[in-house]
Amino acid sequence: MGKGFLMLVNSQNESANAPNQLEQLRQGIDACDRQLAALFSERMRLVLGIADYKLAHGLPIFDASREQRVLQAAAEAYGSEFPGEIEQFFRSMMRISRTMQSRLLFPFNIVLIGFMGTGKSTVGQILADHLGRRFVDLDVQLEKEQRTTIAEIFRTKGEAVFRQLEREMIAKFSGQGERVLSCGGGAVLRRGNVDLLRSHGCLVLLEADPETIYRRVSRSQDRPLLAQGVTPRSISELLAERAEAYNKAADIRIWTEGKAPAEVVDEIVRQLCQKAAAEQGSD
Ligand code: S3P
């Protein structure tokens, strides 16, 4: 705590005018807040203008290097007295901008679908952060609510009970908010689930080679459908069985092979923007 702050507290204790002094300080804060709110609203209007312009000109909407430059400039100009706080303030402001832009551009859930091990959870978390929105992994949510693991539900109650619980999770989250949702690999095999998810969402299919999926899932114990003797061949067979349902459900398809999760995120945002621009053009 700064020395000035303590001095202020002491002098306030001693002074008979303490309530006046406090009132004055508060009035100073209120005046700052009014200016901040007016400037913040002005900033938001500019941010929306930029989103519109970029969409119309096919430019990437979210630009991490621009954010870095803004942070750098803020640190240089205003960072000497409160460096950590100024950085936090600017980071929050830019996250709010991303949330607002992403709401304007994609006013629906972004739903990641696809086979086990295609990166839905990892990519979903990064995508949500990138767009300043909440991430919900429906399998994780199901496990939290049931206070047990999916493997245990399969073992003790069977797949049919799991699918019913999965449907309930989808019904709970598909209609609300602008979130990033990640679905279990089998969720879109049921038409009813696809209809629910699509009612307020864009479905993004992540795809990968069976060998890559094998490498990612073969060591994990928590995927009951792949628990015993999984091979690239058995994965290929299950993928082939599911291919039609996945393709039918997908609004957007992303081939993830050879891409880092952040690159997959960029590709998703690029395709979502293309879709938004095309839909805006056709209005
Ligand atoms: C399943 C995939 C799993 C999980 C359950 C069933 C499937 O989710 O929902 O084990 O049928 O493909 P992940 O795709 O997240 O591993």
Boltz pocket constraint, residues with backbone or C-beta under 6 A from the ligand:
constraints:
  - pocket:
      binder: B
      contacts: [[A, 114], [A, 115], [A, 116], [A, 117], [A, 120], [A, 139], [A, 150], [A, 183], [A, 184], [A, 185], [A, 186], [A, 187], [A, 222], [A, 223], [A, 224], [A, 225]]
      max_distance: 6.0
